[in-house]
Amino acid sequence: MKANVDFDPIELEIFWNRLLSVVDEAAVALLRTAFSTVVRESNDFTVVLMDAEGASIADTNVGTPSFVGILPRTLRQCLARIPIEDWQDGDCIVTNDPWMTAGHLLDLAMLAPIFHHGRLVGFSGSIAHLPDIGGALFSADCREVFEEGIRIPPTKFLRQGQENRDLAYLIRANVRVPEQVLGDVYAQVAAHAVCARKLGEFLEASGLRDLTAISAALQDRADRAMRSAIEAVPDGTYRAVLTADGYDNEETRIACAVTVAGSQLHVDYAGSSKQIGRGLNSVMNFTYALSVYPLKCALDPTTPRNEGSYRSIRVTAPEGSILNPVYPAACNARQLTAHLLAGAIYKCLAQVIPDKVVAESGTAPTLRSVYSGIDRFGNRFSQVLFGSGGMGASAHSDGHSCTPFPTNTGSGSIEAFEAAAPLIVWRKELIADSGGAGQYRGGLGQEIEVEVVSAGDIQLSLMADRQKHAPEGLMGGRNGAPVAIRLRDGSQPHPKSRSLLAPGQRLILRYAGAGGFGDPKKRTRADMLLDLEEGYVTVEGLQHHYGVRLEEIAGE
């Protein structure tokens, strides 16, 4: 077997793609064996392959990319609790501690050592958003993490392939839908088994003894690509501020400074709001992930990502702030804050590289609605509706409608959603005039109407922002349309709290449109006419947002 290896570029590319296929196959195994629609329909999970030192080598392209860089941090903290000599072949360690994983209790991280010919060669890692974790459902109105569900410190779910019955029983006893929750946990187990098997096949075929050499080579390659991309950005410090709705009358503020110095980049959130006494806080792990991911998209979108991609990037936020809260801060709805970070970072970078960024998206932050109760057969259900607003426009094209960014969790199959809960989706349609005007128009939001058809009341939990502060345009582009939530009778439920829905009630969710890019006066008449034909804008919207009458277009 090969020990010291000097890879040529073609061989390195082949090996990298082989390793990516390892994690992608593992991710597909998780996707296809998951019980909940949160994973199998809405794609809220990830799988990562790490070397024996815990550095990521390959991240799946199948799951959500907004978990980037988290699992290596989780592994380091788990190794501090469970020494490496206690990790055996067949072990699966789990934790959902928000400060160790992806920021809230619903995201369960699983880690497993991978052995090859009796030697530890790496680790597989996964995160899956569980359909329930007990506590206050998936909500934004808790005041401490203790209210948000059961917190699992690093613990072996499998010991040498055997279930830890005490832990499984503890989980089962604390969640509303135990079959779905344990089903998803075992889907993660299946993914880790596939990852270990496929990695073993790769090592045999390549003749490598372990991942040490290939990991170093791939990380160096990713590091060079990112540093080269950063060097192309003019040195300097670029600042921006975004304001969010916050909770009730307490607005929140994201202050962002991006400093570029040669091949290094620093994102600093000093000046952001202090941590809040509600579940809007984003722990540092999640703040980091939602900062480096949009930077990767903007600066180095084509190179596969691994640990090396982020060596040249530093992310800081003051301890005790909404982007680095201290325990036991509530953080269940941390996405309502962290999904703003891409917009703040791009607002900074637009000052020097406007052609590399997009305007703020209507999915940032997300609008989530969660439904829980008893169905007509007497069974418990807990169901999340993942919908998307528009994606921001760029210097090159209109934004995509109903497209998630900076996450890629989508609604999935409405038929599967309706089959899993006593709910009917009556409408799911684009909202005309919701995309921000510009030389390039922002992506449109959508309106979804959901009716309760259960025998009794069900619990609704809403997590929404951008009702007061709409997604912003860039470089003269206009803002997108804001979020709006109401019941069919005209009443408005609290956008970040829990309430009850009675049978027959209908909830209408309007997801935000995205910001436009560039001066609306520069939009071509051909594009305006096409927007009219497709129903993306109305005649009234055309005149209001672009100052153009239909006769002017029809006359050309």
URLINDA-V625523 format. One record per run of one state. SS is the DSSP state (h for helix, s for strand, l for the rest). FROM is the first residue (numbers start at 1). TO is the last residue. Records with the same first field share a line. If there is no record, write none. Layout:
SS=FROM-TO ; FROM-TO
This chain:
l=1-1 ; 3-8 ; 34-36 ; 41-44 ; 52-55 ; 60-64 ; 68-69 ; 82-83 ; 87-91 ; 96-106 ; 117-118 ; 130-143 ; 149-154 ; 160-161 ; 164-164 ; 175-177 ; 207-207 ; 209-211 ; 232-235 ; 248-249 ; 262-263 ; 269-273 ; 275-283 ; 300-306 ; 311-312 ; 317-320 ; 322-323 ; 325-328 ; 330-334 ; 339-340 ; 350-353 ; 357-357 ; 359-367 ; 375-379 ; 387-393 ; 395-413 ; 421-422 ; 431-439 ; 441-445 ; 453-457 ; 464-473 ; 475-483 ; 488-497 ; 502-505 ; 511-516 ; 518-519 ; 523-524 ; 535-538 ; 547-549 ; 555-556
s=2-2 ; 45-51 ; 56-59 ; 92-95 ; 107-116 ; 119-129 ; 144-144 ; 155-159 ; 162-163 ; 208-208 ; 236-247 ; 250-261 ; 264-268 ; 274-274 ; 313-316 ; 321-321 ; 324-324 ; 329-329 ; 358-358 ; 368-374 ; 380-386 ; 394-394 ; 423-430 ; 440-440 ; 446-452 ; 458-463 ; 474-474 ; 484-487 ; 498-501 ; 506-510 ; 517-517
h=9-33 ; 37-40 ; 65-67 ; 70-81 ; 84-86 ; 145-148 ; 165-174 ; 178-206 ; 212-231 ; 284-299 ; 307-310 ; 335-338 ; 341-349 ; 354-356 ; 414-420 ; 520-522 ; 525-534 ; 539-546 ; 550-554
